[in-house]
């Protein structure tokens, strides 16, 4: 939520001084920052949900069968990779020229 609130401020700091005609229209960079923020926020929420479900199931499974502990850790790490993909997409969006 904080990143969505601070996105317009980041876009305003990035923008160059606008002329009178550009000041009334929305800057294209705000959409770039907003889309990068949404991409990372959704990926982080999805990764948290995936790790919570996989971690709970892995812990319950390893309580009954200790030999599946390594498999449970690997599955939880795959859920964490979703956040890494989200930050890569956000960096790619921010790297595009406006």
C-alpha positions in Angstrom: 0.0 0.0 0.0 2.8 2.3 0.8 4.4 1.9 -2.6 1.1 2.7 -4.3 0.8 5.9 -2.2 4.4 7.0 -3.0 4.3 6.3 -6.7 3.1 9.8 -7.8 5.9 11.4 -5.8 8.5 9.2 -7.5 7.1 10.1 -10.8 7.0 13.8 -10.0 10.7 13.7 -8.9 11.6 11.9 -12.2 9.7 14.3 -14.4 11.4 17.2 -16.1 10.1 20.7 -15.8 6.9 20.8 -17.8 5.7 23.5 -20.1 2.2 25.0 -19.8 0.7 22.5 -22.2 2.3 19.5 -20.6 1.3 20.5 -17.0 -2.4 19.9 -17.7 -1.9 16.4 -19.2 -0.7 13.4 -17.2 2.9 12.7 -17.5 3.6 9.3 -19.2 6.2 8.5 -16.6 3.5 8.2 -13.9 2.0 5.2 -15.8 5.4 3.6 -16.0 5.9 3.9 -12.2 2.4 2.8 -11.5 2.6 -0.3 -13.6 6.0 -1.2 -12.1 4.5 -0.8 -8.6 1.5 -2.9 -9.4 3.6 -5.6 -11.0 5.8 -5.9 -7.9 3.0 -5.5 -5.4 0.9 -8.3 -6.9 4.0 -10.6 -7.2 4.9 -10.0 -3.6 1.4 -10.7 -2.3 1.2 -13.9 -4.4 4.6 -15.0 -3.2 3.6 -14.4 0.4 0.4 -16.4 -0.1 2.3 -19.3 -1.8 5.0 -19.5 0.8 2.4 -19.5 3.6 0.4 -22.3 2.1 3.5 -24.4 1.1 5.2 -23.7 4.4 2.2 -24.8 6.4 1.7 -27.9 4.4 5.4 -28.7 4.4 5.7 -28.3 8.2 2.6 -30.5 8.7 3.9 -33.1 6.3 7.4 -33.2 7.8 5.9 -33.7 11.2 4.5 -37.0 10.0 7.3 -38.0 7.6 10.7 -36.3 8.3 12.2 -37.4 5.0 10.0 -35.0 3.0 11.4 -31.9 4.7 13.8 -31.1 1.8 11.0 -31.4 -0.8 8.9 -29.1 1.3 11.7 -26.5 1.5 12.2 -26.7 -2.3 8.4 -26.2 -2.9 8.4 -23.1 -0.6 11.4 -21.7 -2.4 9.5 -22.0 -5.7 6.8 -19.9 -4.3 9.4 -17.3 -3.3 10.6 -17.1 -6.9 7.3 -15.4 -7.8 8.5 -12.3 -6.0 11.8 -12.4 -7.8 10.0 -12.6 -11.1 7.9 -9.6 -10.1 10.9 -7.4 -9.3 12.5 -8.4 -12.6 9.4 -7.3 -14.5 9.3 -4.0 -12.5 12.9 -3.3 -13.4 12.2 -4.1 -17.1 9.2 -1.7 -17.0 11.3 1.1 -15.4 14.1 0.6 -17.9 11.8 1.3 -20.9 12.1 4.7 -22.5 9.1 7.0 -22.1 
